[in-house]
Amino acid sequence: MPVKVKKTDGYQVSTPGGVKAKGTTFQKAQAQAALLRGVEHGWKPTGKKKARVYKKKHHSAAMGSFHDKRAKL
């Protein structure tokens, strides 16, 4: 289902099934269009926030002397 964002008195989000939003901001219109496209492709909203994935960083330089000493243990 193609989702269209059109500039009117604000922005309008529409699909072939009808208008989904009228008079909204550009950022909100883009967000709703992304949501509608995701639902179309099988995404099921749960209402939960996305879990953050933190990259673990090591405090020493990569392959430095500290690393060599630890590898020998």
Buried (B, 14 or more C-beta within 10 A) or exposed (E): EEBEBEEEEEBBBBBEEEEBBBEBEEEEBBBBBEBBBEEEEEEEEEEEEEEEEEEEEEEEEEEEEEEEEEEEE
